[in-house]
Amino acid sequence: MSSSVVNMPPRGDAGADGPRAVPGVKHLIAVASGKGGVGKSTTATNLALALAAEGARVGMLDADLYGPSQPRMLGIAGSPETRDGKMEPMMGHGIQTMSIGLMMDDDTPVIWRGPMVTRALQQLVYETRWDNLDYLIVDLPPGTGDIHLTMAQKIPVSGAVIVTTPQDIALLDARKGLAMFKKVNVPVLGIIENMSTHVCSECGHEQHIFGQGGAARMAEEAGPRLLGELSLDIRIREGADSGQPVLVGEPAGSLSRAYLGIARSLIQALAVLEPTSDVKEARSAVPEILVE
């Protein structure tokens, strides 16, 4: 496969009759946001690493096909190998990882229509040889488009996590994302508030530059628990850009402790989740999305 051309020919519609199990994966967790720029991918990366730090076997699927960022965040270079018709996930800081970004140059755009995107997503999910994962974290693109519906209709998602920032504009879109998952009967495990506060690295002054308590209010109104709050800190950005996330660079630091707390809350939320047969049945059907 050329490193400069994305070429994943469709091999049929995986799970055409509804979601089917992903070999080697126990729980698939979708990390989503209604709006771009809220730090969803960085949060997904550190959440995956936090779950691994808790002793779980974790994988990362970069489902943001138009803007893949996980290879850089996890410090991975090169292309995945194939064996017996399946791709071998690449390892980044102990995390099994698959991304369309591993099959293309950084400057190569993905110019695909919706059906091609959804088929490519299913190939990444089902044609990767995941090895005995407790959790497969799926970094979804912003919004509520084709990839999200494919996840709900064709892939057995254990639950979703919504990432938002405290300001009203971000919360408006986050509520839409939450409502979409409810429409398609995917359980929402909780909400993460990113960029909750900013602490000046020079003077230590703390400021709520994006507002305060927005995700907590959203959780109270909508039902899912608030999994945790994360500060706006330059070390998080630097770690993501350098391929050394804070869970790797500062595993005992305050930022890592915040992600670890969120990971534990997520595990608890998943443990109490018991989908009924009605929910499983509804997930197998194509949902009817009404624009009101």
SVG drawing of the C-alpha trace seen along z (x, -y; Angstrom):
<svg xmlns="http://www.w3.org/2000/svg" viewBox="-40 -36 48 52">
<polyline fill="none" stroke="black" stroke-width="0.4" points="0.0,0.0 1.4,-3.4 2.2,-5.7 0.9,-8.7 -2.4,-7.2 -5.3,-6.0 -6.6,-2.9 -9.0,-0.7 -11.3,1.1 -14.6,2.2 -15.0,5.8 -18.8,5.8 -20.9,4.4 -19.7,5.9 -22.6,6.6 -25.2,6.0 -27.9,7.6 -26.9,5.4 -24.0,5.2 -21.7,8.2 -19.0,8.8 -15.5,7.4 -13.0,10.3 -10.6,9.7 -12.6,6.8 -14.7,7.0 -15.9,3.3 -15.9,0.7 -16.1,-2.9 -16.8,-5.8 -15.4,-9.2 -17.3,-12.0 -18.0,-15.7 -20.6,-17.7 -18.1,-20.4 -14.5,-20.5 -11.7,-22.1 -12.7,-20.9 -9.8,-18.5 -11.6,-15.3 -8.7,-13.5 -6.3,-14.5 -8.8,-13.4 -9.3,-10.1 -5.6,-9.4 -5.0,-10.1 -8.1,-8.2 -6.9,-5.1 -3.5,-5.4 -5.2,-5.9 -7.2,-2.7 -4.0,-0.9 -2.3,-2.3 -5.2,-0.7 -4.1,2.6 -6.4,3.0 -5.5,4.1 -6.4,1.2 -6.7,0.3 -7.2,-2.9 -9.2,-3.2 -8.8,-6.5 -12.2,-6.9 -11.7,-10.5 -11.0,-9.5 -10.8,-13.0 -8.5,-14.3 -6.6,-11.4 -4.3,-12.5 -3.7,-9.4 -0.4,-8.3 1.2,-11.6 -0.3,-11.7 0.9,-8.2 4.3,-8.6 3.7,-6.0 5.4,-6.1 5.3,-3.6 2.6,-1.5 0.8,1.5 1.7,5.0 -0.9,7.5 -1.1,11.2 -3.7,13.6 -5.8,10.8 -5.9,8.7 -3.9,5.7 -1.7,5.9 -2.3,3.0 0.7,0.8 1.8,0.2 2.1,-3.3 3.0,-3.4 1.5,0.0 -1.7,-0.8 -2.8,1.2 -3.6,-1.4 -5.1,-1.5 -5.6,-4.7 -6.1,-5.7 -3.3,-8.1 -0.9,-5.2 -1.6,-4.5 -1.1,-8.0 1.3,-10.9 0.5,-13.7 -0.4,-16.1 -2.6,-13.6 -6.3,-14.5 -9.1,-11.8 -11.5,-12.8 -14.3,-10.3 -18.1,-10.3 -20.1,-9.0 -20.5,-5.4 -16.7,-5.0 -16.1,-6.4 -18.5,-4.0 -17.0,-1.0 -13.5,-2.1 -14.5,-2.4 -15.9,1.1 -12.7,2.4 -10.6,0.7 -12.7,2.2 -13.2,5.7 -10.0,6.2 -7.6,5.3 -6.3,8.2 -7.1,6.8 -5.4,8.9 -7.6,9.6 -8.6,6.0 -10.6,5.1 -11.4,1.7 -11.2,0.4 -11.4,-3.4 -12.8,-4.9 -11.9,-8.5 -14.8,-9.8 -14.9,-12.9 -16.8,-16.0 -20.5,-16.2 -23.2,-13.6 -22.5,-12.3 -22.1,-9.1 -19.4,-7.6 -21.5,-8.0 -24.5,-6.3 -22.3,-3.5 -21.0,-3.0 -24.5,-2.8 -26.0,-0.6 -23.1,1.8 -20.7,2.0 -21.6,3.1 -20.7,0.0 -20.8,0.6 -21.2,-3.1 -20.2,-6.6 -18.4,-9.5 -19.1,-13.1 -16.3,-15.6 -17.1,-19.3 -15.8,-22.6 -17.8,-24.7 -18.9,-27.5 -22.5,-27.7 -21.5,-27.4 -19.7,-24.1 -22.5,-22.8 -25.1,-23.5 -23.3,-21.1 -22.5,-18.6 -26.2,-18.3 -26.9,-17.4 -24.3,-14.7 -25.8,-13.3 -29.2,-13.4 -28.0,-11.6 -26.6,-8.7 -29.9,-8.5 -31.8,-8.4 -29.8,-5.4 -29.9,-3.7 -26.2,-3.9 -25.8,-4.3 -24.0,-7.5 -21.6,-6.6 -20.8,-10.2 -19.5,-13.6 -16.0,-15.0 -15.5,-18.7 -12.2,-19.7 -10.5,-23.1 -12.5,-23.5 -10.0,-25.9 -6.7,-27.5 -3.9,-27.9 -1.3,-30.4 2.1,-28.7 3.8,-31.9 1.7,-33.1 -0.6,-30.2 -3.8,-32.2 -6.8,-30.0 -9.4,-31.3 -12.5,-29.9 -11.9,-31.4 -14.5,-29.3 -17.2,-29.6 -17.8,-27.4 -19.9,-24.3 -21.4,-23.9 -20.8,-20.2 -22.1,-19.6 -25.3,-21.3 -25.6,-19.4 -25.1,-16.1 -27.7,-17.1 -30.3,-18.0 -29.6,-15.1 -28.9,-12.2 -25.3,-10.9 -22.8,-11.3 -20.0,-13.9 -16.9,-11.7 -14.5,-14.5 -13.1,-17.9 -9.7,-18.6 -7.7,-21.8 -6.4,-23.8 -2.7,-23.2 0.1,-23.7 1.7,-20.4 -1.3,-18.5 -0.9,-20.2 2.9,-19.8 2.6,-16.1 0.1,-15.5 2.2,-17.3 5.4,-15.5 3.9,-12.0 4.5,-11.8 1.1,-12.4 1.0,-13.5 0.2,-9.9 3.6,-9.0 5.6,-12.1 4.3,-12.8 2.6,-9.6 2.5,-10.7 1.6,-14.3 -1.7,-16.1 -2.8,-16.0 -2.3,-12.2 -4.2,-11.8 -7.2,-13.7 -7.3,-11.3 -6.9,-8.3 -9.9,-9.5 -12.0,-9.8 -10.9,-6.3 -12.0,-4.8 -15.4,-6.7 -15.8,-5.3 -15.1,-1.7 -17.7,-2.2 -20.3,-3.6 -19.7,-0.6 -20.0,1.9 -23.5,0.8 -24.7,0.7 -27.0,3.6 -28.6,3.2 -31.9,4.9 -32.8,7.2 -35.1,4.4 -32.1,2.1 -30.0,4.7 -32.9,5.3 -33.3,1.5 -29.6,1.2 -29.9,3.8 -32.4,1.7 -31.7,-1.4 -32.7,-4.3 -35.1,-6.9 -33.6,-10.4 -36.2,-13.2 -35.1,-16.8 -37.4,-18.8"/>
</svg>
